[in-house]
Amino acid sequence: MSELLKKLADKLNICTIFTYGCGTIKTTVVSDEQLRFFIESFGYDAKNDDEIQRSLDRIEKKRWQQAMDAIYVVTVDDKAFDIVLSEEEAKGNVTVSYALEGKSDFKPLDVTFCEEEKRNAYVKLKGNIGTTLEPNYYDVVVKTVKGEYKTVLAVAPTQCYALDKKGKEKLFGFAVQLYSLKSRRNWGVGDFTDLENMVDLMADSGGDIIGLNPLNVLQHDFPETASPYASSSRLFLNPIYIDVEKVPFYEEGDKDGQAIWFAKEKENIDYTAVYNAKIRALRNIYARVKANDCSDYAKEFDAFKAADTGELHRLAVFQAISEERVKLKGKASKQWEESLSSALSNGVEKFAAEHLYEVDFFKFLQFEADRQLRLVEKKIKERNLVIGLYRDLPVGVSKDSAEFWGDKYLYMQGSGAGAPPDNYFPTGQKWQLGAFNPFELKERCYKPFIRILRANMRYAGAVRIDHVMGLSRLYVIPDKGEEGTYICYNEKDMLNILALESHLNKCVVVGECIGNVAGGFKEMLTSRNIYSLGVLWVERKDENGTLKAPHEYEAKYFASVGTHDMPPLKAWWYGTEIGIMKDLGLFTEEEARGGYGWREHERRLLLSALDNERVWPEDRYRHSDYLYGDGYPEGIEEAVHSYMAKTNSEVFMLQPEDIFQSMKVQNLPGTDIDKYPNWRSKLPVDIEDMASSEAYHRNIGAVKKWR
């Protein structure tokens, strides 16, 4: 790697060397080919030293070619920005005014300027703001003797929104995959009414939080693309969660009872059958809504559409185009495809006008999904849950998505987000999710990021930022390759925007950071009042795998036994996922033997930890090591839940899969539906039967001894 190439990569925040963990820490030096690929994807030339030098000169000149950045993200106690002026302007009168973003009542802003740097006939001034500003977004105008310049000032609190526990010392709740909920009344997939019922169950049990998988809309025409982490848009909801029978103008004849019965009888979720049954019913309902356009419900729908700032329309048009493409079944002309290939293509407006009914139908789906989720929030307030919904924001978006179609230049071109090998996923992960271009994102004043935060904080008391390290750096892999490197974002800006939106939306923030985590990153999250995940299988004290004791857990943790990427407790005990990976060829015989050997060691460590904390139920003390044919320890779920409930962590999340002894692995990272039925497992027990089950009462009782 030449020094010149390395310098250019550094200027563009492309990592030239990085470490990752896979048993032992390894270091990778990124190849010249990889660096050139990412440099060129940012619009700079790097084929030879002459091109590299010209690119470096271009970067150096860029800041001097504009007076101000598009946005300055600051904190309430450190408010400063810079401005580039000609020497003549800098010597003259400079005044600054401000107003809340979008407002017209500008007022003088107290700013003290000092010279930072000179270049030719230009001066860069640093402006220190003396006026007290509340956390918010402000339009700022700087006037000089030669003209005026505008920017946006985002003033953030120093920390994210603080959790108000309302007098309770420690909280607990459920981590739920909404689609997996079974009930005698739903249509084969958990829905928003099931979620309302879970709120009641949680409140009756003394809990205060329900954690959810991402609820974002997926591909309309391919329901089996079921990963909630590869959405079509992180701004909108998945219509599959609509309780169709709760929609105004529903009629019993809308229900395809036979299709639903067959879907519910299947071992795994049949997304195609359930989704199509719901869409057929919702089309019937929508026709009645249109026929009753003077009803209060129709007027509410009209108001929902009128409030759209463009994103809803783009999603609806994208879905209508996708549906039309499937109808044509490959018969569409190349010209037709090209005319609709992105939101800016020349045929989109005409298509939308010609398919207004279909476009409005997709808007209707979002309206009803939003209305039903709002009813869940209403129930949460009625039952006085401290946090309520704990939503999940995915790190990226599918490249076959409305987001990507609507604004593809906002994203890295020819590459996608993933993760290098680590202790949990030794082969690495190629998610191929669209990743924000950090330079384009700032030029847009971070508005796309802000919109996504707001959409997922809506109706939520807490939000989990999937792969929160992505706000600092994200591992990106070329589409035509298996290895990538880290692309760095403006960590300070991203975290300040997160804190500001957390404050404005009164939403607690949790950062998922399992895997390759830079030194000091978790401590930095804590300093910003961002909670981390405290997962039993991850919280270890030494290389022997000794589990941390409850008193060694951090207070700023949302603690849990596992995650959706890990097997439920009983499946973990038997090493179910090891056998699956061996059968799929992802583990060799030797690796599988090693995995089973380590799991046996881990079981001993778990039993020892439970003994040390004296958390076994009084009527179910363990009577052996359960290692050679003694089966699954009776009472171990209660013991483990007591152990986790004892931790210092302010919040503990139980998983129903652990309580009801599920043997299904919800998601096997690194696999797709062709190898394993990810995101399709149903809970073993109907919601209606949970409260009356002995397993539920015993486990909730075990938790409430300590919370």
C-alpha positions, 0 to 999 in steps of 0.5 A: 500500500503506497503512503499516498493511497493510504493518505487518501483513504484516511482523508475519506475515513476508509479504514486501511487496517482493522482488527477482528476477533475470532477466537484470537484477535486478528489484523487485516491490512486492506488491499489496494484494490479494495481501497480504490473501490471504496475511494472511487465509490465516493467519487474520487479518482485513485488509479495512479499517484497522479490521480490520487494527488489530484483527489487529495488536492480536491478534498483540501480545497473543498472546505474553502469553496463554500462559506458554511457546512450544510449543518453543524451538530453541537451540544448545549454546552459546546456551541460553535461553528465555522465560516469561510469568508473573504478577507474583506467580509471578515473585516466588515460587520458580520451579524447572525440570526436564528429561528426554530427550523421552519419558522420565520421569527428570526432573532439575533444570535450572540456570536463571538468570532475568532480567526482559525486559519487563512488561505490565500484571500480567505479566512476561516472564522470560528463562531462561539455562540453565547446565546442559551439554546434549548435542544432543537434544530435551528435555521441560522443566517449569517449576513456580511457586507457582501451577502448572506449565508445559511446553515442548520444548527442542531443543538443536542443535549449531552446525553440521551433521554433518561429512563424514568422508572416511576419509583420502581427500582428495577424493571422487567418485560418480554422480548417478543417476535411479534410474528411468532405470537400464537392466538386462537383469534389471529390469522396465522401471524401475531398481530397488533391485537395480540400485542394489545393482549400482551400489554394486558398480560404484562401489566397484570404480571407487574411488567413494564416493557415489551421488546419487539422485532423490527415492525418495518414493511417488507416486500409486498410481492415476496412475503417469504422474504421475512427477515425484519432486518431487511425491510423495504422501508424503515419509515413504515409498518408491515401490513401483515400485523394488521388485525383485519377483523378490527378494521372498520367496514370489515365483513365476515365474508372477507375472511378466507377461513380455509387458507387461514386454517391451513396456515395455522396448522403448519409448523412454521409461519406460512407468510405467503398464505397469511399475507395474501389472505390479509391483502385480499380482505383489505382490498375488499374493505378499502373498496367499501371505504372509498364508497363511504368517503364521507365517513369519519374513518375515510376522513381520517384516512384523507388527513393521514395522506395530507400529512405526508411529506413525500415518503409515504407516496414514494413507498406506495408508488414503489409497491404499486410498480412492484405489483405491476411488474409481478403481474407482467411476469417478465413481459415488461419492456426494457424501456418500461423498466428503465422508465420506472427504475428509480423515483426520479425516472421519467415514467414514475409520475405518469405511472402514479397518475394512471394507477391512483387507486392502487397507490392509494390502497398501499397508503391505506395499508399504512394508515390502518397499521399506524392506527392499530399501533396507536391503539396499542400505545393507548392501551399502554398508557391506560395500563401505566407501563413505565416504558411500554414498547421497546422498538428495534431499528435495523442497521440497514435496508434491503437494496430491493427496497423503497428506500433505495429505489427512492433515493439510491444516491444516499447509499453506498454504491456497489456494496452493502453492510455486513460484519467481519468474523467474530467469536459468535459468527466465525465466517463473518456476515454479508448482509448486503444491506444498503448503507448510508454514504456518510458524505451525502448524509451530512449534505442532506443535514442528516434528515434521512437518518432523523426521519428513520429515528422518528419513525421508529421512536413513534409510539415507543418508550425505548428504541434499540439501535441495531449494530449501534457501532454503525453510527461510528463505523460500518463494515461494508463489503463490495457486492462482488466480493466477500471481504470489505473494510470499515467506513467511518461516519462522523461519530460525534454528529451521529450520536448527537443527533441520536441524543437530540431525537431521543430528547425530542421524542422522550425515548430511551436508547439502547445500543446493540454492540455484540461482536467487534466492538472498539475499545472504550466504545461501550464506556462512551455509550454509557457516558451518553446515557445509551444502554447496552445489551447485557446478554448472559451468554456474552457477559463473561469474565475470562477466557475460560468462559466464566459467567459474570455474577449478577452484581457484576452487570452494569446498571445501564443494561437491558439484560437478557438470557439470549437474543433472536440470533441465539438458541432459546435456553433449552435448545442452547442446553442441547446444542441444537444450533451446533447440530443444525450448522453441522447438518448444513455444512457450516461446521465440519465434524471436527468443529461440531465436536469442538462446539459440543465439547465447549457447550458441555463446559458451558453447561458446567459453568452455568450450573456452577453460577446458578449454585453460587447465587442460590437461585434454584427453586426450593422445590426443584433443586438440581440433583446431578450435573445433567451431562450424561443422559440425565436430560434437561434440568427441571427448574432451570428456567426459573433459576436462570431467570432469577439469576438475571433478575438479580443483576444490577441491570435496570431492565431485564427482558425475558423471552417467552421461548425460554419460559415455554421450552421452545427448541426452535432457533429463531434465526441462524445468521449466515443462512437464508430460507434455502438452508434454514427457516429463519424468522418463521418459528411460532411460540409453543403456547397460545396467548390465551393460555399463557397466564394460566400456565404453571411455567408462566407463573413460576417464571414470572414469580422467580423474576418478581422475587428480585424486581 
